[in-house]
C-alpha cells in the first residue's frame, strides 16, 4: 500500500476531516488506498496552538493516522 508522510498536526487534521486536501509539488497517476502517516518531527509552538484552536487531539508522531482513498489529482494554480 502507498503511504504519505505528513507533519503530524496536518495528518491528524486529515484523519479528523478538518483538512480535506493535501498538496504536493508532484502529481501521481496512482488511485486507490493510501496510508496517512504522521512524521516524527516535533510539533512547534505554532502547531500546538493550531491543534488547540481546532480541537485536534490524539496527535502522535510516527504513527498511522488514517487510511484514505486517493481519488483525484488536481493542478493547483495561484487563482
C-alpha contacts under 8 A as a table, 3 or more apart, distances in Angstrom:
res1	aa1	res2	aa2	distance
1	X	33	X	6.87
1	X	34	X	6.23
1	X	35	X	7.19
2	X	33	X	7.19
2	X	34	X	5.01
2	X	35	X	6.32
3	X	34	X	5.19
3	X	35	X	4.44
3	X	36	X	5.96
3	X	37	X	6.66
4	X	34	X	7.09
4	X	35	X	6.22
4	X	36	X	5.22
4	X	37	X	5.84
5	X	11	X	7.93
5	X	36	X	6.21
5	X	37	X	4.57
5	X	38	X	5.60
5	X	39	X	5.75
6	X	10	X	6.50
6	X	11	X	5.44
6	X	36	X	7.08
6	X	37	X	6.15
6	X	38	X	5.27
6	X	39	X	5.60
7	X	10	X	5.65
7	X	11	X	6.15
7	X	38	X	5.69
7	X	39	X	4.96
7	X	40	X	7.74
7	X	41	X	6.89
8	X	11	X	4.87
8	X	12	X	6.00
8	X	37	X	7.71
8	X	38	X	4.30
8	X	39	X	5.46
8	X	40	X	7.57
8	X	41	X	7.75
8	X	43	X	7.71
8	X	59	X	6.29
8	X	60	X	6.77
8	X	61	X	5.85
8	X	62	X	7.82
9	X	12	X	5.36
9	X	13	X	6.24
9	X	38	X	7.92
9	X	43	X	7.50
9	X	47	X	6.64
9	X	51	X	6.67
9	X	56	X	7.69
9	X	59	X	6.36
10	X	13	X	4.82
10	X	14	X	6.18
10	X	19	X	7.33
11	X	14	X	5.11
11	X	15	X	6.26
11	X	36	X	6.33
11	X	37	X	6.82
11	X	38	X	5.76
11	X	65	X	6.33
11	X	66	X	7.99
12	X	15	X	4.85
12	X	16	X	6.04
12	X	38	X	7.68
12	X	56	X	7.04
12	X	57	X	7.88
12	X	58	X	7.63
12	X	59	X	6.10
12	X	65	X	5.94
12	X	66	X	7.98
13	X	16	X	5.05
13	X	17	X	6.02
13	X	18	X	5.01
13	X	19	X	5.25
13	X	56	X	6.66
14	X	17	X	4.92
14	X	18	X	5.98
14	X	19	X	4.75
14	X	20	X	5.95
14	X	21	X	7.74
14	X	66	X	7.98
15	X	18	X	7.73
15	X	36	X	7.92
15	X	65	X	6.02
15	X	66	X	5.36
16	X	19	X	7.60
16	X	56	X	7.72
17	X	20	X	5.93
19	X	22	X	7.87
24	X	27	X	7.28
27	X	73	X	6.50
28	X	73	X	6.91
29	X	73	X	7.83
30	X	70	X	7.63
31	X	69	X	7.37
31	X	70	X	5.12
31	X	71	X	5.44
31	X	72	X	7.03
32	X	69	X	5.13
32	X	70	X	5.10
32	X	71	X	6.52
33	X	67	X	6.69
33	X	68	X	5.59
33	X	69	X	4.35
33	X	70	X	6.06
34	X	67	X	5.70
34	X	68	X	5.28
34	X	69	X	5.93
34	X	70	X	6.50
35	X	64	X	6.77
35	X	65	X	7.80
35	X	66	X	6.07
35	X	67	X	4.49
35	X	68	X	6.25
36	X	64	X	5.87
36	X	65	X	5.64
36	X	66	X	5.18
36	X	67	X	5.87
36	X	68	X	7.02
37	X	62	X	6.78
37	X	63	X	5.68
37	X	64	X	4.41
37	X	65	X	5.77
37	X	66	X	7.35
38	X	60	X	7.15
38	X	61	X	5.40
38	X	62	X	4.97
38	X	63	X	5.28
38	X	64	X	6.15
38	X	65	X	6.41
39	X	61	X	5.54
39	X	62	X	5.03
39	X	63	X	7.56
40	X	61	X	4.63
40	X	62	X	4.65
41	X	61	X	6.94
42	X	61	X	7.40
43	X	46	X	7.88
43	X	47	X	5.62
43	X	48	X	6.38
44	X	47	X	5.06
44	X	48	X	6.30
45	X	48	X	5.08
45	X	49	X	6.20
46	X	49	X	5.09
46	X	50	X	6.27
47	X	50	X	5.08
47	X	51	X	6.13
48	X	51	X	5.04
48	X	52	X	6.23
49	X	52	X	5.15
49	X	53	X	6.08
50	X	53	X	4.94
50	X	54	X	6.17
51	X	54	X	5.42
51	X	55	X	5.82
51	X	56	X	4.75
51	X	57	X	7.07
52	X	55	X	5.01
52	X	56	X	6.24
52	X	57	X	7.90
53	X	56	X	7.84
56	X	59	X	7.27
60	X	63	X	6.28
64	X	67	X	7.84
